[in-house]
Amino acid sequence: MSGHGFLVVRAGARRVGLALENLVEVLEPPPSLRVPSAEPALRGVIPVREALLPLVSLDALLSGSECGGAPTDAAVLVQVGDVRFCLEVDAAESVAHEATLPVPADAGMPWAEGIALRPDGHIPLLDLGAIGSRLAEASA
């Protein structure tokens, strides 16, 4: 695979990369409004740029659990095509531009579309299109 620019974020004990081409901004999310959803990782919706957007706990999404605990003070606004959503993260750490490799079939990383090899460890790069599709299906 080729080199891609990505934002390294921390969600719980995980560090993952988010492709810069799909990121709009890092923001401090306002309090969320709870809404019914089939997606357990959905914390609620938040007002962003005159629209209500889903706020998804990235830690809960990656661990396959329900969103719980106190909200974090950082979120990343993502846009994939016409789909916009916010990923709640513990921290946005750095921007990186490393070469990426395909995800090994036995890696157990269903949300990853590649892996960046960094001096401080391997960083899975998330498939933001798949996450957006899942959120769209859950809201349908």
Buried (B, 14 or more C-beta within 10 A) or exposed (E): EEEBEBBBBBBBEBBBBBBEEBBEEBBEBEEBEEEEBEBBBBBBBBEBEEEEBBBBBBBBBBBEEEBEEEBBEBBBBBBBEEBBBBBBBBBBBEEBEBEBEEBEEEEEBEBBBBBBEBEEEEBBBBBBBBBBBBBBEBBE
